[in-house]
Amino acid sequence: MSTFGLPEPGGAAREHSARLVDFLKAAIRHEQGAIPFSRFMELALYAPGLGYYSAGAAKFGEGGDFITAPELGSVFAECVCEAVAPVLRGLPHPGFLELGGGSGAFALAFLRHAERLGVLPERYAILEPSADLRQRQQQRLREQLPPAVFARCDWLDGPPERGWNGVLFANEVLDALPTTRFAIHEGEVYEEFVSLDAEGGFLRVDQPADALVRGAVRHVERTLGAPLPDGYRSELLPQLPYWLQAVGGLLEHGAMLFVDYGYPRREFYLPERRDGTLVCHYRHRAHGDPFFLPGLQDITAFVDFTALAEAGVNAGFDFAGYCSQSSFLIANGLPQRIAEAEAVLDERERHRRLNEIRKLTLPGEMGERFQVMGFTRDVDLSAAFAFGELSRRL
């Protein structure tokens, strides 16, 4: 076990992490000895061939570092399909864009269910920055989908470059956007940077924030109705409005759905969260040190859903709804999934399916911690948020 109480990696994995550490240190030295934490996080996760999401190790499921909802089984994707089926059915030539396809589990279950419902999108596109994950997705879908359905799948290097209709979907994507860390010192806004100490180790340092970060923090304070206390440290995404416009701005008619763990703003910036929400995942253990074995662990931060609502509306979308994952699934076919699971004759499979549903919905599991937010343009998605709507908390 490591000094953090975490499992020690094998020799090849440790060598890989050491190469990324050298890469990160070179980047810090190149930028006069310090880079914003957001840049450190971006490189640790996405540096070509070295970053956590760019390299070849397993990340999802029992053999990886964490489990996402699609990895548990097909229920999550089937309920999402039920939610957006009216949108796909009502649009000419609809497409579906998944941001970050993970292992391909969501796409596989979604497309199978869409075929059963008769709402297969004309094109199912996955925007996947990781070449390794893209290869895994392609292999999985090619092997497990009918050829005619797989022919509808496409992989993108960047956001769509022309107008399109359909659905944009992102599960656990926002939490992996490189986050800005800020701190309040004597009423002034500072940004957290990463430097090197005398021994060459990573060191967090605070520098006066630029106008973009300072303005974003002051906006948060205005909506909270009070300044953040001295010594307070947290995260925000000043780039979120620009990112949302880039990935969804050309969606002419359709809906966007985002699923992630997070809070409304007033809960995100509570006094007891005075060191923020940053969390790292390694071998199914969560901890708070982003400098532990770079390249071998995920680095994430919770989502400010109020900021997401602001960004979506400011990008010209209509706000469709906001609720817990549990409420969303209940409103979109979960009772039928439960009935189907209970009717399974094989005891082991019945237990697996019911356990999947429990993990997706129980408050102590994913049910309340994960939340869903939707936006629309010229379509109606209100029925998808018919149960447990929480927009009053935003």
VENDA-V617348 format. One record per residue. RES is the residue in one small letter. PHI is phi in whole degrees, 0 to 359 (999 if undefined). PSI is psi in radians with two decimals (none if undefined). OMEGA is omega as a letter, one per 40 degrees, with the letter a starting at -180 (* if undefined). Layout:
# VENDA-V617348
RES&PHI&PSI&OMEGA / RES&PHI&PSI&OMEGA
This chain:
# VENDA-V617348
m&999&2.60&a / s&279&3.05&i / t&294&-0.26&i / f&268&0.06&a / g&75&0.32&a / l&251&2.65&a / p&300&2.46&i / e&285&2.42&i / p&282&2.87&i / g&287&3.04&a / g&298&-0.75&a / a&295&-0.71&i / a&294&-0.72&i / r&296&-0.68&i / e&296&-0.70&i / h&299&-0.80&i / s&299&-0.69&i / a&298&-0.66&i / r&296&-0.71&i / l&292&-0.67&i / v&301&-0.78&i / d&298&-0.70&i / f&297&-0.77&i / l&295&-0.73&i / k&295&-0.67&i / a&296&-0.69&i / a&296&-0.68&i / i&294&-0.80&a / r&296&-0.62&a / h&294&-0.50&a / e&260&0.79&i / q&57&0.56&i / g&93&0.08&i / a&199&2.45&i / i&232&2.63&i / p&302&2.58&i / f&304&-0.64&i / s&300&-0.64&i / r&290&-0.72&i / f&302&-0.81&a / m&297&-0.73&i / e&300&-0.81&a / l&290&-0.69&a / a&297&-0.55&a / l&266&-0.61&a / y&233&0.07&i / a&304&2.25&a / p&306&2.20&i / g&76&-0.19&a / l&236&-0.63&a / g&295&2.81&a / y&307&-0.80&a / y&274&-0.17&a / s&264&-0.34&a / a&269&3.13&a / g&267&-0.07&a / a&290&2.66&i / a&294&2.43&a / k&240&-0.57&a / f&253&2.60&i / g&89&-3.02&a / e&299&-0.58&a / g&272&0.03&a / g&252&-2.45&a / d&249&-0.31&i / f&199&2.87&i / i&241&2.22&i / t&264&2.89&a / a&305&-0.76&a / p&296&-0.42&a / e&287&-0.34&a / l&287&-0.48&a / g&158&-2.81&a / s&266&-0.16&a / v&300&-0.82&a / f&302&-0.90&a / a&295&-0.64&i / e&295&-0.70&i / c&291&-0.67&i / v&298&-0.72&i / c&299&-0.75&i / e&300&-0.69&a / a&295&-0.71&a / v&262&-0.05&a / a&306&-0.77&i / p&299&-0.58&i / v&292&-0.84&i / l&296&-0.64&a / r&290&-0.51&a / g&266&-0.05&a / l&251&2.51&i / p&284&2.34&i / h&51&0.94&a / p&287&2.56&i / g&245&2.94&i / f&225&2.20&a / l&243&2.03&i / e&259&2.20&i / l&270&2.06&i / g&69&1.63&a / g&276&0.01&i / g&57&-2.29&a / s&274&-0.07&a / g&92&0.00&a / a&296&-0.72&i / f&296&-0.86&a / a&302&-0.74&a / l&299&-0.88&a / a&291&-0.67&a / f&297&-0.85&a / l&293&-0.65&i / r&298&-0.75&a / h&287&-0.66&i / a&298&-0.64&i / e&295&-0.73&i / r&298&-0.64&a / l&276&-0.18&a / g&75&0.51&a / v&234&0.58&i / l&302&2.22&i / p&294&2.62&i / e&298&-0.55&i / r&216&2.27&i / y&248&1.87&a / a&253&2.45&i / i&241&2.10&i / l&270&1.81&a / e&232&1.93&a / p&285&-0.32&a / s&269&2.09&i / a&296&-0.64&a / d&294&-0.83&i / l&295&-0.66&i / r&300&-0.76&i / q&297&-0.71&i / r&294&-0.71&i / q&297&-0.82&a / q&299&-0.76&i / q&296&-0.77&a / r&296&-0.81&a / l&289&-0.65&i / r&297&-0.68&a / e&282&-0.48&a / q&246&-0.14&i / l&257&2.62&i / p&302&2.52&a / p&307&-0.67&a / a&293&-0.55&i / v&282&-0.75&i / f&299&-0.54&i / a&298&-0.35&i / r&279&-0.19&a / c&275&2.52&a / d&212&2.66&i / w&239&2.38&a / l&247&2.53&i / d&273&-0.37&a / g&206&3.10&a / p&299&2.77&i / p&306&2.51&a / e&255&-0.02&i / r&217&2.89&a / g&299&2.56&a / w&209&2.87&i / n&241&2.55&i / g&143&-2.43&a / v&228&2.32&i / l&254&2.31&a / f&226&2.38&i / a&219&2.02&i / n&250&2.12&a / e&53&0.87&i / v&252&-0.77&a / l&299&-0.62&a / d&292&-0.33&a / a&261&0.04&i / l&291&2.37&a / p&304&2.06&a / t&263&2.53&i / t&277&2.30&i / r&257&2.32&a / f&231&2.85&i / a&217&2.67&i / i&253&2.12&i / h&232&2.04&i / e&52&0.73&i / g&81&-0.11&a / e&259&2.68&a / v&266&2.24&i / y&241&2.66&i / e&252&2.45&i / e&280&2.25&i / f&244&2.91&i / v&243&2.18&i / s&237&-2.94&i / l&239&2.39&i / d&276&-3.06&a / a&297&-0.47&i / e&267&0.05&i / g&87&0.17&i / g&275&2.84&i / f&289&2.47&a / l&220&2.27&i / r&277&2.30&i / v&225&2.59&i / d&256&2.35&i / q&233&2.64&i / p&308&2.32&a / a&288&2.64&i / d&281&3.13&a / a&296&-0.64&a / l&295&-0.86&a / v&292&-0.75&i / r&300&-0.78&i / g&296&-0.66&i / a&294&-0.70&i / v&292&-0.73&i / r&295&-0.58&i / h&296&-0.76&i / v&302&-0.81&a / e&297&-0.69&i / r&296&-0.74&a / t&288&-0.45&i / l&283&-0.38&i / g&83&0.21&a / a&196&2.64&i / p&290&2.63&i / l&288&2.52&a / p&289&2.76&i / d&299&2.38&a / g&88&-0.09&a / y&289&2.41&a / r&225&2.34&a / s&200&-2.87&a / e&234&2.75&i / l&202&2.93&a / l&238&1.42&i / p&298&-0.36&i / q&275&-0.07&a / l&303&-0.80&i / p&301&-0.65&a / y&287&-0.70&i / w&297&-0.78&a / l&295&-0.70&i / q&296&-0.64&a / a&293&-0.76&a / v&275&-0.49&a / g&239&-0.07&a / g&298&-0.48&a / l&267&0.12&i / l&285&1.87&a / e&277&-0.74&i / h&221&2.17&i / g&152&-2.72&a / a&220&2.71&i / m&237&2.39&i / l&233&2.29&i / f&236&2.28&i / v&236&2.25&a / d&193&2.99&i / y&266&2.43&a / g&172&-2.91&a / y&216&2.77&i / p&295&2.78&a / r&304&-0.74&a / r&295&-0.42&i / e&270&-0.53&i / f&298&-0.75&a / y&256&0.69&i / l&293&2.65&a / p&305&-0.63&a / e&288&-0.20&i / r&260&0.84&a / r&283&-0.04&i / d&244&0.29&i / g&84&-2.86&a / t&235&0.18&a / l&302&2.32&i / v&215&2.44&i / c&245&2.58&a / h&236&2.20&i / y&216&2.06&i / r&52&0.80&i / h&65&0.45&i / r&236&2.41&i / a&257&2.43&i / h&207&-3.13&a / g&243&0.26&a / d&255&1.80&a / p&288&-0.16&a / f&266&0.00&i / f&284&2.03&i / l&44&1.10&i / p&308&2.44&a / g&92&-0.31&a / l&251&-0.04&a / q&225&2.68&i / d&277&2.56&i / i&236&2.17&a / t&220&2.92&i / a&219&2.58&i / f&297&2.83&a / v&259&2.34&i / d&275&1.76&a / f&289&-0.39&i / t&294&-0.71&i / a&296&-0.66&i / l&294&-0.73&i / a&299&-0.76&i / e&298&-0.77&a / a&294&-0.71&a / g&294&-0.79&i / v&293&-0.72&i / n&292&-0.37&i / a&276&0.03&i / g&96&0.24&i / f&263&2.74&i / d&272&2.41&i / f&286&2.20&a / a&260&-0.56&a / g&161&2.91&a / y&208&2.23&i / c&201&3.02&i / s&289&2.79&i / q&300&-0.70&i / s&301&-0.84&i / s&297&-0.70&a / f&298&-0.78&a / l&294&-0.69&i / i&299&-0.69&a / a&285&-0.19&a / n&229&0.88&i / g&100&0.05&a / l&298&-0.73&i / p&306&-0.66&i / q&292&-0.68&i / r&298&-0.68&i / i&295&-0.79&i / a&299&-0.72&i / e&295&-0.69&a / a&294&-0.74&a / e&292&-0.38&a / a&273&-0.11&a / v&293&2.29&a / l&282&-0.65&a / d&292&2.07&a / e&297&-0.72&a / r&295&-0.76&i / e&292&-0.68&i / r&299&-0.76&i / h&297&-0.72&a / r&298&-0.80&a / r&294&-0.75&a / l&292&-0.60&i / n&292&-0.66&i / e&302&-0.82&a / i&295&-0.69&i / r&298&-0.79&a / k&295&-0.59&a / l&287&-0.44&a / t&241&-0.44&a / l&291&2.49&a / p&302&-0.61&a / g&282&-0.13&i / e&252&-2.07&a / m&264&-0.23&a / g&301&-0.76&a / e&257&-0.55&a / r&294&-0.62&i / f&267&2.45&a / q&227&2.80&a / v&234&2.37&i / m&227&2.43&a / g&233&2.66&i / f&223&2.70&a / t&220&2.78&i / r&224&1.91&i / d&63&0.41&i / v&223&2.93&a / d&247&2.11&i / l&240&0.22&a / s&298&-0.58&a / a&297&-0.48&a / a&292&-0.36&a / f&244&0.58&a / a&284&-0.20&a / f&236&2.14&i / g&71&0.62&a / e&297&2.35&a / l&238&0.26&a / s&299&-0.37&i / r&297&-0.39&a / r&277&-0.19&a / l&286&none&*
